Amino acid sequence: MKPRPPRHPVLILSAALALAPSLASAWWNGEWTGRKPIQIDTSAAGANVTSPIGAAPVLVRLHAGNFRFGSAKEDGSDLRFVAGDDKTPLKHHFEKYDSLLGEALVWVGVPDLKPGAKTPIWIYYGNPKATPAEDAKGTYDGATALVYHFAESGQPPRDSSNWGSHAASGAAGVDGAIVGRGLKLDGTTAVSIAPGPALAWSAGASFTWSAWVKPSDAEATGEIFSRRDGAKLFVVGFEGGKPYVAVDSGTGVQRAQAPTAVAANGWVHLAVTAGRELALYVDGAQAARVAATLPALSTPAVLGGPPPTASPGQPAKGGAAAPAFKGEVDELQLANAERSAGFLQLAAISQGKDPGKLVVAGQDEESGSASGGYFAILIGAVTLDGWIVIGLLAVMAAVSWMVMVSKASYLSAVERANVRFDEKFRHLSADLVALVDSSNGVTPLGDVRVLRNSPLYRVFSIGAEEIRKRTHRGEYLTAEAIEAIRASLDSGVVREGQRLSKRMVLLTIAISGGPFLGLLGTVVGVMITFAAIAAAGDVNVNAIAPGIAAALVATVAGLGVAIPALFGYNWLLTRIKDVNATLQVFVDELVTKIAEAYAKHALREPQQPRAPGATVPLSE
């Protein structure tokens, strides 16, 4: 029975396309040659954020273990972040980008983050013609009033938000904070923030304050952030190591204080939200709240140190004491909106506590394919030091192969010439000296030019020359003369052995040095990978595995140099030993023939004296 054609070809085609691999996925822009998928995971398996989030800036930490810095421009200006639809560009800006050290801190504005879900985005890179596309102001939403990264060196902090509320004064910066550089507060200096349109608070307004804080001692007491106007105040600080927020709208101070003290020299994310009440958050979790609202304030704000109207340890305007906070501060953010608990939890996780659970990097892909393959991942993750080691190993491999090929070709020519000489020599019974009479370049052995590659011929030439010098008067050779000829022949054998073994030491260097050089590259690569991960604070298998795998490429390269060199060395050495053994046997035979032909024996019958220059036939 003839089979019936399918009734629904459109459905079948649709199913085939649905089951097709991601090779068919669109490419945002063909001018970019590489991309990497990133998932922002708020599910239970990831950051486990259960409250609504909405639009939020997400910190993406790039390092040698999860990004191919060598494939991007040196300043990172070709980096583009695209939404999961592979069509919508996302605003971003760099807090730090160091392609040499393989470290980058990138803030990406994600327009809509859902709790308990995975939100995909793409990083595109590899376009040498690309121009910078950073947009710090666009990274944050319209409610953001102030963002201090404290990445500046030797100048007051600058606002990365749309409002440009730069600080009027500064304090000492410090490296190695929770996110790049931070601010060092020693109790005597403070950062003054001038009021502006975005910092004019109305009574009962919605507001959010957040920052990373690192107190210098377990019993830390002092104001981190303060704002005062007469009796009205807003203060965030520590008392006995416990964070608190205090407000006074002119009717009395109201406080919300965390029940647990913060450990000394440990970073903690503090946040305060204001709406119908004030809530204090510690590391993304609500720690305390108070039925109070934000007072109306439009005066300068102070970060660290005493307020402008008070001295350390003296009462400040508004009646509150103003001890100076000692420690470090990083990533200060103010918003004219009451951020959700999910937003604050996301910030605490993505910026410091466990970013590897939230931001998960996938495998790199090359333009025109859904995957660059494992080999592309390894090559792309190799660091600069690894390429230096691999380059040295490549030179070593090239030298060793040149030695093996040239030596094998030379030994083949030697063996062919030795066979030709041996056949001629053993079938001729003429005078030994006559065999090397090179008149017109031809001897009874044949064309001299053909025999020049033969060590046997060169050693025989030494012996023939010694015979010629000692028998030109027709005299027989004494035992001492024969021993002298043997010494000359032995020296010729030694020189031939040196010629045969020339440059073989380069193979031994490749055999012994290649693996160690590759191991050095691996160890340095692993060290750099772990250092980059520690600096970025991103600990997950996707961050570690590419760097470790790429570091092992150097060891593989070292073995790739040593293994062929080892086999080639042993094969060539065996052939050289055969040639040397043939030389030793030939010397013994030649000395025996010389003794038989030219030595005067006691039992030999008296012979007529030879004319000067006469030769002795081998038959005698």
Secondary structure, 3 states (H helix, E strand, C coil): CCCCCCCCHHHHHHHHHHHCCHHHCCCCCCCCCEEEEEEEECCCCCCCCCCCCEEEEEEEEEECCCCCHHHCCCCCCCCEEEECCCCCEECEEEEEEECCCCEEEEEEEEEEECCCCEEEEEEEECCCCCCCCCCHHHHCCCCEEEEECCCCCCCCCCECCCCCCCECCCCCEECCCCCCCEEEEECCCCEEECCCHHHCECCCCCEEEEEEEEECCCCCCEEEEEEEECCEEEEEEEECCEEEEEEECCCCEEEEECCCCCCCCCCEEEEEEECCCEEEEECCEEEEEECCCCCCECCCEEECCCCCCCCCCCECCCCCECCECEEEEEEEEEECCCCCHHHHHHHHHHHHHCHHHHEEECCCEECCCCCCHHHHHHHHHCCHHHHHHHHHHHHHHHHHHHHHHHHHHHHHHHHHHHHHHHHHHHHCCCCCCHHHCCHHHEECCEEHHHHCCCHHHHHHHHHHHHHHHHCCCCCCECHHHHHHHHHHHHHHHHHHHHHHCCCHHHHHHHHHHHHHHHHHHHHHHHHHHHHHHHHHCCCCHHHHHHHHHHHHHHHHHHHHHHHHHHHHHHHHHHHHHHHHHHHHHHHHHHHHHHHHHHECCCCCCCCCCCCCCCCCCCCC
